[in-house]
Amino acid sequence: MNILIASDHAGFDLKQVLIPWVESLGHTVRDVGVYDKTPSDYPDVAEKLCLELLAGKGDRGILICGSGIGVGVAANKIPGIRAGLCAESYSAHQGVEHDNINVMVLGERSIGVELAKDLVRINLAARFTNEERHVRRLAKIAKLEEKYCTARPATA
């Protein structure tokens, strides 16, 4: 699989460990940012990875920030992205099998390196089941995106 990976500054160290490890599993990995620990804004890296994923430049994405929450919130604002925060093994595979997540989200400050490796391995090995109930639910999510994800001014 072709994997896109990105982090903000708070997820940089974990990203650097995961890139060669994911490659050792037989995947191609492309780092789409950030490239050092200079303070950065997580919405920027989430948007960049997600747009490249939607453009077909990768099969799945991995986003990392300090908690995983920020990049996950930002990623899920982009129609067509289904990002899931994974901090234990069930969510790592079930998110793909049932919810067809295309972006795995990790929090560097909330999980250790070895757990992160396990979660990524489990997530990348998982496949969407295509069961009718899951297909039906994903169609409903697509309708929610159509209904609510319209261009409008951002508010603070």
PyMOL commands that set and color helices and strands:
alter all, ss='L'
color gray80, all
select helices_A, chain A and resi 9-24+42-54+69-75+89-97+113-125+132-148
alter helices_A, ss='H'
color red, helices_A
select strands_A, chain A and resi 2-7+28-31+60-65+83-85+103-107
alter strands_A, ss='S'
color yellow, strands_A
deselect
rebuild
show_as cartoon
